[in-house]
């Protein structure tokens, strides 16, 4: 019996019991579509979490000074620490693992424009911080080395800060006041959106100025040195997160003369660590198990229908065996029929799954809900699972068909 004949027989099997066939096919279609959609949605969840955490800066780490821990010094002698420009220069010379190192200053300042006034998160930044943060400038220009060298009073506004502070139509070139000091808006930051990781405020709410300007016009009261509130760095590779943190902490500890393992004295945080703790791979794995289980239920429906079909075709199978058909030919035919039915439901399921993913991807609401991310490997996985389900669903019916006794069937008939 040729492949075309096998497919015809599979269609006849489906036509013999339309209601059961529709339910059986629905199970396969639903299961296949579930594999594609849930795996694609799992990829979307992983991408959304990754993107949300990395909006503060891709593969970024943050280092801040604290207080010497009681484990390393008597309580009466515990001292507060702070970073200076000299510490940052030392770190840039000695550190080998970070790809970029930048210095950041921050303070809550009153930002005013005419009658409008807001309490803004103002950040003093250098070009390295701008590169680490990776936020494009939507209008105007960015902060340059010349701005730092001349301590210019220029500012970049986040989207929400601009909306709250400036009037409609105002933008680049507008004069504002920060902490009572006049500044010129030279650039507007692009929209960043919801962040899953933030430090005090979202980037859209911030105002960025040159760090040298911040150190000059808003100096620390406890020292005459130019203070740096935070060190930002970008990892060369996420797999080197722990090694990079260890190196940065050790170098700063050496510079500040504190214990290299004193995490209270030198604090470090990275979005990569948070991403590791979420264990997105496990979420994707659970979704895959749920989807495959749904498809296996559809395969049970195929097996049940094939068993019923074999019971009704016992005479046909007995006659074929009586006239010399080999049992392995019967086995192959039943397996191919089962695969044919599964393939028909699978093709429809793949179509529905791909259409559902494509439809949701057009909604452009990625900041609100995860959107499916369809990859060729997902469709290939669905096909592999389909073949497994179709083969498994056909094994029991095929095995029962090969055990038909021709003499007994003919005698009963």
N, C-alpha and C positions, 0 to 999 in steps of 0.2 A: 504494500500500500504506500503510495507516494505521499509527499508532504501536503499537497493540495487536497488529497482525499482525507487525510487526517484532519485538516482544517474544516473541511465540509462536515465531517462526522462531529467535530466539536460544536459547530453551529447547529447541527441537528439535535445534539444533546441539549443545547441551550433552548432550542425551540420547543422541545418536548414538554418542558415544564416552565412556561414563561414567568409565572409569578416567582417561583423559586430562583429562576435564572436571573431575574431582575434584582432580587435581594442579594444573590450571590455576587453578581457583578458590582452592585452598589458597595458591598463590603470591600471588594478589591479596589474599586475606584477611590473610595473614601480613605482606605489605608494608604494607597500610593500617594494620593494628594496630601495626606497627613505627613508622610515621610518628607516630601519635598517642602511643604510649607513650614513644618515645625523645625526642620534642620535649617532652612533659610532664615526663619525667625530667630533661631538660636544664634546664627551668625550675626543677625541684626542686633540682638541683645549685647553680644560681645563687642560689636563695633560701637554701639551707643555708649556703653560703659567706658570703653577705651577712649572714645572721643570726648566724653564728658569729663573724664579725669584729666585728660591731657590738654584741655583748653587753657589751663593756667600756664602750660609750657610742656612741650613734648619731651618725655623722659627727663623731667626736671627734678632736681633735688633742692631742698631748702635747708640752710644751716643758720642757727641763731645762737647767740650767747645766753648763758643762764647764770647759775650760781654754783659755786663749788659744793659738791655733795658732802654730807656729813660723814660719809664713809672714807673720805680722803683728807678731811681736816676737822679739827674740833669745831663744834657749833659756834663758839665765840669768834672764831677766825674765818668763818665762811665769808667769802667776798663775791660781789657781783662782778661779772665780766662784760666787756663790750669789745666789738671789733672796730678797727681803724683802717684807714687806707693802707697803712704799712702792712697790716696783717693780710690784706687782700693781695698786695703786691708779692708778699712772701709766698702765699698759697699759689699764685699764678706761676711763680718761678719753679716751685718744687713739685706741684701735683702733676701726675702723668696720666691718670685714668680719666678725669673729666675732659670732655670735648671742649666745653666752654665754661668760663667762670665769670660771674658778674657780681657787682655790688649794688645793694638796694637800701635806700633810706625810706622811712615812712612816718607819717604823722597825720593825725586828724586836724584839719585846719578849716577855718571858715572861708568859703569861696563865695565871692560876691560879684554881681554884675548889675549895676544900677540898683533898683529896688529889690532884686532877687538875691537871696542868700541861702546857701546850703552848707551843711557840715560834711566835708568831703574827705575821702581817703586819698591823701596826696602821697605819691611815691617819687622819690628821687632815684633816677635810673641812669645807667650808662649804656653805650651801644651794645655791650655784651648781653645785658639784661633784655634789651629789646629783641636781640636775636634769639635768646632762650625762650622768651615769652611767645615770640612768633606771631604777634598780632599785626596784621597789615594796617597801613594808614589809608583810610578811605578818602581823605581830602587833605591837601596841604603837604607838609613834609614831616619827617621824623626828627628826632633829636640827634644831633651830630657831635663829633669830637670837638668841633669848633665851639659849639654851645657850651660844652664842658670846660674847655680851655678858657673861655672868656666869661664863664659864669653868667650866661645870659638868662634873663627872666622870660623864658618861653615855656609853653605848656602844650601837652597833648590831652585831649578830652575823650573819655569813654562815651559811648552812645547815650547812656542814661544820664551821665553827668552833664552832657551837652543839652539834653532835653529839659533837665531841671534848672539849669543855670542860664542858658541863652534864650533869647526870644526867637520866634520863628524868623528864618531868613538870616540870622546871625551865624557866623562860623569862623573860618580862618581869617585872621587879622583882627578879631575882636579883642578888646582889652578887658581883663578881669582882675580881681584882687584876691590873693591867697594870703591869709594871715595878715592882711593889711598891706601887703606888698603888691605893686602892679606887675602883671604878667601879660604877655601877648600869646594868644592862641595861634600856634603855627601849624597845627594838624589835628585831625579828628580820627580817632581809632575806629576801625571797622567793627561791626556788630559781632560779639563773641557768643552771646546766648547763655543759657543755663549751664552752670558749672557744677559737677558732682564733687569737686574739691575746690575749696577756696581758703584764702587767708584773710579774714576780717570782712572783705567785701568782694563782690564780683568785679571783673576787669571793666565791664561796661559802666560801673559806678565810679571808677578811679580817675584821677588826674595825675599825669606823669610830667615831671620836670627834670632838668639835669641834676644829677646827684651833687655836683660841686656847688650849684646854686642853692640847693637845699641846705647843704652843710654850712654855707656862708651866711645865708639870711635867717636860718632857723637852727642855730648851733645848740649842741647839748649843754645843759647847765652844769654838768658834773665834771667836764673836762674841756680843755682847749683844743684837743685833737679832733680831726674830722671823723665823726662817728659813722659807722656802717651798721645798720640794724640787722641786715640779713645778707647772707651769701647765697647766690643762686648758681647752680651748675647743671650742665646737661651731660648725661651719661653717654659714653661711646656705644654701649650695648646694654640692654636691659639685663642680660644674664650676668653682668658685672656689677649689679646694684650693691651687693654687700661689700665687695672689694672696694668700690668707689667710696662708699660711706666710710669704711674703715680708714682709707688713706686720708680723706679730707679731715676726719675727726683727729687722726693722729698728728697731722701737720699743724692744725690749729692748736691742739693741746700742747705740742712742742713749743709753739710760738707764745702761748699764753701761760705756759708753765703749770699745767694742770694734768691730771691723770688721763691717759689716752683712752681709758674705758669709762670715764666719768660722763655718762649720758645726760646728767642733769646740768653739767657745766656747759656742754656743747650739744645742743639738740639738733637732730636731723630728721627730716620727713621727706618722703617722695611719694608721688602718685603711683609709681610703679609698685611700691610695697603694698599700697591699698589694693591695687589691681590683683596682685598675687593672693591677697587674703580673700578676695571675693571668689576666687576659683571659678572663673567663667567656664572653663573647660568642663567642669562637673555639671553646670547648668545645661550646656549643649548636649552632654552625654545623657542626662535624664530625659531631655526632649526627644532625643533619638530613640531611646528605649521605649518611650510612650508611643511614638509613631510606629515603630516596628511591631510592637504588640498589637496595635490596631490593624496593621496589615496581616499579621498572623491570624487574627480572628477572621479576616476575609478569606484566608487560605483554608481555614477549617470549613467554611461554607462551600468552597470549591470541592474539598475532599468529600463532604457529605453528598453533594450533588453527583459526583462521579461514582460513589458507591451505589447510589440509587440507580444510576444509569447502567452500571454493570449488572445489577440484579435483573433489570429488564432485558438486557442483551445476553443473558446466559445462553440462550439457544443459538444465537449467532456465533458466540465465542466457542461453544461446544462443536458446532458444525465446522468451523474453521480449523479447530484442533483435530477433528476427526479426519479431515481431508488432507492433513499434513502440515498445517501451519505450525511454526515453532513457537514455543511459549515465550521466548525472548522477543519475538515479533509482536505478540499480544502485549507484553510488558511495555515495549517501546511505544506502541500505538496509544495506550492509555496515558502514558507519561506525556506524550506529545499533545494529546487532547487536553490534558490538565494544564499544560504550559500554554496552549492556545487560548483557553478560556482566561487564564491569568494574564496573558499578554494583552488580550482585548481590554480587560479592565484596567491593566496597567497603562496602556496608551491613553485611555480616557483620563485616568487619574493624573498622569504626568501633565496632560493638557490643562486640567483644572488647577493643579498645583502651581504650574508656571503662570497661568493667567491670574490666579489670586495674588501671587508674589508681585507680578508686574502691576496689577491694579493698585495694590497698597503702596508700592514704591512711588506712584504718581501723586500721592497725597501731600508730600512735602511737609510732614509734621514730625520730622526726626527729633526735634527738641522735646516733643511731648511723649511719643511712644516709639518703641523700637520698630523699625521697618525691615521687612525680609530682605536679605542679601542673597540672591540666587547665584550660585557658582556651578560651573560644569561638573565639578566633583560630586555635588549633591545629587544631580540627575543620575550620574553614573552609579552612585551608591544606591539610589532607588531601584535602578535596573538590576543590580546585583541582588538586592533583597527580594525583588520580584522573582528572579530566576530561582532563588532558594525556596521561596514560598511555593511557587508553582511545582517545583520538583518534589518538595516534601508533601504537598497536597496530593500528588499523583502516586506516591509510592505505595500507600496502603491500598487504594483501589486497584492499582496495577498488580500488586502482589496477590490480591484476592482473585483477580481475573485469571492469573496463571494457575491457580489451584482448582479451576473448574474441571470436573471429570466428564469427558465427552460422552462416555457410555451411559452414565447416570443421567445426564441432561437429555440425551436422545431418547432414552427409555421413558423418562417422565413426560417428554413431549409426545 
